[in-house]
């Protein structure tokens, strides 16, 4: 799935979830190059495909809380800068006390958010030094981008992959001798697939969470053991699952795919409307087990 097409659908799904007004969604789709007619059609299609609203919760119920200390995880991170492909990049870094490996964390289409910082610190708390690069660094950084999705859509896939490779180099420098892995979510999951498809890297393990498949993937030179995480209700991303499986098999890449039952796209994000604590807990357990096997 082409990057701009994926990002456009993300905007339309945010509108279907009630996170964006129709006017704002149309504006954002326009910045991604869609005509008014095409944008309206996409909004209607995603609204029609959205699940029916659940019955109102009891007044005493509260949103499910993450099963880890978000504040403590975030406190483990620090803001850093490092050399990128065309200039300085920024990111969030968290060092594990006794690292078992090191992990590149690739953010969603909203950029380097507090949620991604917490994931980065959480991994460090579980023994994996982690770095989350801000892929909007070329555009001045997430904090300075009024529309992160449009800003990401304006960056070529080649440049985004180059920045991820810069992040891997920095992670390897800061965690010298550590075996390297990568994890990404939504857009970030798609970028992990793109990184795996871009030729040889030092990655020993990778875990794309519900990320769109590259167009015509080959995974030539990929050596990382891949754990693909999918959501049962995420038809859009699941459409590329068989293509990914065939390409990984043809490239002789060790891989395993897991589909979380009853979950939808972005189920791991505990700040979002599709958060599914049961699926998120299981997926994180599987992630740690995968890294434990392939990173040490």
Long-range contacts (C-beta under 8 A, 24 or more apart in sequence): 1-190, 1-212, 1-213, 1-214, 1-215, 1-240, 2-215, 3-152, 3-153, 3-157, 3-160, 3-190, 4-32, 4-33, 4-153, 6-187, 6-190, 6-212, 7-32, 7-109, 7-149, 7-150, 7-152, 7-153, 7-187, 8-32, 8-34, 8-39, 8-42, 8-153, 9-42, 9-46, 9-236, 10-109, 10-149, 10-186, 10-187, 11-149, 12-42, 12-43, 12-45, 12-46, 12-47, 13-46, 13-50, 13-265, 15-43, 15-46, 15-47, 16-43, 16-46, 16-47, 16-49, 16-50, 17-50, 17-273, 17-274, 18-273, 19-273, 28-147, 28-149, 28-150, 31-147, 31-150, 31-153, 32-149, 32-150, 32-153, 33-153, 49-235, 51-233, 51-264, 63-275, 64-270, 64-275, 64-277, 65-270, 65-277, 66-270, 66-277, 66-280, 67-277, 67-280, 67-281, 68-122, 68-125, 70-118, 70-270, 72-121, 72-125, 73-118, 73-119, 73-120, 73-121, 73-122, 73-124, 73-125, 74-114, 74-117, 74-118, 74-121, 75-121, 76-120, 76-121, 76-124, 76-125, 77-117, 77-120, 77-121, 77-124, 77-132, 80-131, 80-170, 82-166, 82-167, 82-170, 83-166, 83-170, 84-137, 84-138, 84-162, 84-163, 84-166, 85-159, 85-162, 85-163, 85-165, 85-166, 86-138, 86-159, 87-137, 87-138, 88-137, 89-133, 89-134, 89-137, 89-163, 89-166, 89-167, 89-170, 90-133, 90-134, 90-137, 90-141, 91-131, 91-132, 91-133, 91-134, 91-137, 91-167, 91-170, 92-116, 92-117, 92-120, 92-131, 92-132, 92-134, 93-120, 93-130, 93-131, 93-132, 93-174, 94-120, 94-121, 94-123, 94-124, 94-129, 94-130, 94-131, 95-124, 95-129, 95-174, 95-175, 96-123, 96-124, 96-125, 96-126, 96-127, 96-128, 96-129, 96-130, 98-127, 99-127, 99-128, 99-129, 99-175, 99-178, 100-127, 100-128, 100-291, 100-292, 100-295, 100-296, 101-127, 101-128, 101-129, 101-175, 101-178, 101-179, 101-180, 101-181, 101-204, 101-205, 101-291, 101-295, 101-296, 102-128, 102-129, 102-130, 102-131, 102-171, 102-172, 102-174, 102-175, 102-178, 102-179, 102-180, 102-181, 102-295, 103-128, 103-129, 103-130, 103-131, 103-171, 103-180, 103-181, 103-182, 103-183, 103-291, 103-295, 104-130, 104-131, 104-132, 104-133, 104-164, 104-167, 104-168, 104-171, 104-180, 104-181, 104-182, 104-183, 105-130, 105-131, 105-132, 105-182, 105-183, 105-184, 105-188, 106-132, 106-133, 106-135, 106-164, 106-182, 106-183, 106-184, 106-185, 106-188, 106-189, 106-191, 106-192, 107-132, 107-134, 107-135, 107-184, 107-185, 107-187, 107-188, 108-185, 108-186, 108-187, 108-188, 108-266, 108-269, 109-148, 109-149, 109-152, 109-186, 109-187, 110-142, 110-148, 110-149, 111-135, 111-136, 111-141, 111-142, 111-145, 111-148, 111-151, 111-152, 112-136, 112-141, 112-142, 113-142, 113-271, 114-271, 115-269, 115-270, 115-271, 116-185, 119-183, 119-185, 123-183, 126-288, 128-181, 128-291, 128-295, 129-171, 129-174, 129-175, 129-178, 131-167, 131-170, 131-171, 131-174, 133-163, 133-164, 133-166, 133-167, 133-170, 135-160, 135-163, 135-164, 135-191, 137-163, 138-163, 152-187, 157-194, 160-191, 160-194, 161-191, 161-194, 161-195, 161-198, 164-191, 164-194, 164-195, 165-195, 165-198, 165-201, 168-201, 168-202, 168-203, 172-202, 178-295, 179-204, 179-205, 179-294, 179-295, 179-296, 180-204, 180-295, 181-205, 181-206, 181-207, 181-224, 181-291, 181-294, 181-295, 182-206, 182-207, 182-224, 183-207, 183-208, 183-209, 183-287, 184-208, 184-209, 184-211, 185-209, 185-210, 185-211, 185-266, 185-268, 185-269, 186-210, 186-211, 186-265, 186-266, 186-269, 187-211, 189-229, 190-214, 193-217, 193-244, 196-222, 196-224, 196-226, 196-253, 197-222, 204-294, 204-295, 205-290, 205-291, 205-294, 205-295, 207-287, 207-290, 207-291, 209-268, 209-283, 210-234, 210-237, 210-265, 210-266, 210-267, 211-237, 212-236, 212-237, 212-240, 213-237, 213-240, 213-241, 213-243, 213-244, 217-243, 217-244, 217-247, 218-247, 218-250, 218-251, 219-247, 219-248, 219-250, 219-251, 219-253, 220-251, 222-248, 222-251, 222-253, 223-253, 224-253, 224-294, 225-253, 225-254, 225-255, 225-290, 225-293, 225-294, 226-253, 226-254, 226-255, 226-256, 227-255, 227-256, 227-257, 227-258, 227-286, 227-287, 227-290, 228-255, 228-256, 228-257, 228-258, 229-258, 229-260, 229-268, 229-283, 229-286, 229-287, 230-257, 230-258, 230-259, 230-260, 231-259, 231-260, 231-263, 231-264, 231-265, 231-267, 231-276, 231-279, 232-259, 232-260, 232-261, 232-262, 232-263, 232-264, 233-262, 233-263, 233-264, 233-265, 234-263, 234-264, 234-265, 236-265, 237-265, 256-290, 258-283, 258-286
